[in-house]
Amino acid sequence: MTPVAAVSRRRGAAQGSSVQQTAPVIPFTAAAHEHQEPAFDVSTTLGASGVQLGPFDVPAFGYIRHIVLVATASGGTLGAGVLAADHPFNVIQSINISDVNGAPIVGPIDGFGLLQANIFGAPGEARPDPRLLSTFSNTINGGFQLRLPIEIDRSSGLGALANQNAAASYKVTITTNPSTVVYSTAPTTPATWRFRGFLEAWTLPNSVDVAGRPQAQLPPAHGTTHYISQFNRSVVAGTNTVLLPRVGNLIRYLIFIARDNTAGTPRNDTVFPDPVSLNWDARGLYIQLPQTYCINRMLEQLVNSTNQALTANSRDTGVFAFSYANIDHGFAGDDEPTLWLPTVQSSRLEITGPSVTAGNIQVITGDVAPVEVTPAERFVETSDTGFHPAIGVANPAAQ
């Protein structure tokens, strides 16, 4: 991908024109540096009711990439108690990060849903499954780490947002689940959970480096925003059509978590349609795919020699995903916009198919709202012929 301006400079030089050559601009991620600092630290003991924690102000610094949430439990005694199926992530009933105007960027989403968004969106470098990290422990005094993802592409900084006004801060809010949800059988002593948040950011680069070379001071297409949201739909035993209302942006991934209606609403593969079809504005993108195909596709995208995020034996029951992230080098999260699914507000996006068991499907959508700050920052393909359509020309053939 090459900015239009760079293509124009190169074309002028090739044609022997008098276009003045300028020094190449150092890319944003080469000019900026990684930054981390604490954002909040709060504890609560699980009880009969959920507890809202926050909202917490995110420290103002540079360009925000993610908020890392480190959750640890202590003081609990399991005794005859039983941890619920989605423990320890089910300690979070709802979590969200909102922008400076109060609009949600990530969430509200539950803990297990955020786990899946971390796996398929892959903000966590080459090991996107947080259960592979040293912080994960599925005991009554266990713990985990999750990211509230904002940045889309770690190699370019695409999606990182300006965070330089302490008077207008991003905010994080957490609501815990009641102990009756976290434990399917009550323990002797419920745990106390500590939630620590850390800001991951880029520094603000200088306009030039020590050698006087120009540096990019903004991430590419700054203002491009990645949203993560969830909603639930009931399904019956039989044929279902589930309309996906989150449209209007570029769809990066769709994650489905199927649960039945029995006690504790456990995850259940037979609630998800089998075979399943995905329709986009009367176009069949996936037509009557069996669940085995969907599962194998997920394994192909997220498993390789160094990233054991999913294996055939460790896949989460009831979880299915359609990813439009174009994966580079075998790792999720190194994608470019080439395969993202474009939608408008009038788009009809839906899944159809027969379900064996009645229940509900939680749909997690990762979608991108692109912003073109200047025409020169538009991503375009290079052309070996030297031709490129002029920006703003309705009929390129008339040039």
HELIX and SHEET records of a PDB file:
HELIX    1   1 VAL A    4  ALA A   14  1                                  11    
HELIX    2   2 PHE A   28  ALA A   31  1                                   4    
HELIX    3   3 PHE A   89  VAL A   91  5                                   3    
HELIX    4   4 GLY A  111  GLY A  121  1                                  11    
HELIX    5   5 PRO A  130  LEU A  132  5                                   3    
HELIX    6   6 SER A  179  VAL A  182  1                                   4    
HELIX    7   7 ASP A  269  VAL A  271  5                                   3    
HELIX    8   8 GLN A  291  LEU A  302  1                                  12    
HELIX    9   9 PRO A  337  LEU A  339  5                                   3    
HELIX   10  10 PRO A  375  GLU A  377  5                                   3    
HELIX   11  11 PRO A  396  ALA A  398  5                                   3    
SHEET    1   A 2 THR A   2  PRO A   3  0                                        
SHEET    2   A 2 PHE A 379  VAL A 380 -1                                        
SHEET    1   B 4 GLU A  34  THR A  45  0                                        
SHEET    2   B 4 THR A 192  TRP A 202 -1                                        
SHEET    3   B 4 TYR A  63  SER A  74 -1                                        
SHEET    4   B 4 GLY A 143  PRO A 149 -1                                        
SHEET    1   C 4 GLU A  34  THR A  45  0                                        
SHEET    2   C 4 THR A 192  TRP A 202 -1                                        
SHEET    3   C 4 TYR A  63  SER A  74 -1                                        
SHEET    4   C 4 LEU A 161  ALA A 162 -1                                        
SHEET    1   D 4 GLN A  52  ASP A  57  0                                        
SHEET    2   D 4 LYS A 171  THR A 176 -1                                        
SHEET    3   D 4 ILE A  92  SER A  98 -1                                        
SHEET    4   D 4 PRO A 104  ILE A 109 -1                                        
SHEET    1   E 2 VAL A  82  LEU A  83  0                                        
SHEET    2   E 2 TYR A 183  THR A 185 -1                                        
SHEET    1   F 4 THR A 225  VAL A 235  0                                        
SHEET    2   F 4 GLY A 359  ALA A 369 -1                                        
SHEET    3   F 4 LEU A 250  ASP A 260 -1                                        
SHEET    4   F 4 VAL A 319  SER A 323 -1                                        
SHEET    1   G 4 THR A 225  VAL A 235  0                                        
SHEET    2   G 4 GLY A 359  ALA A 369 -1                                        
SHEET    3   G 4 LEU A 250  ASP A 260 -1                                        
SHEET    4   G 4 LEU A 341  PRO A 342 -1                                        
SHEET    1   H 4 GLY A 238  LEU A 243  0                                        
SHEET    2   H 4 LEU A 349  SER A 355 -1                                        
SHEET    3   H 4 VAL A 276  TRP A 280 -1                                        
SHEET    4   H 4 ARG A 283  LEU A 289 -1                                        
END                                                                             
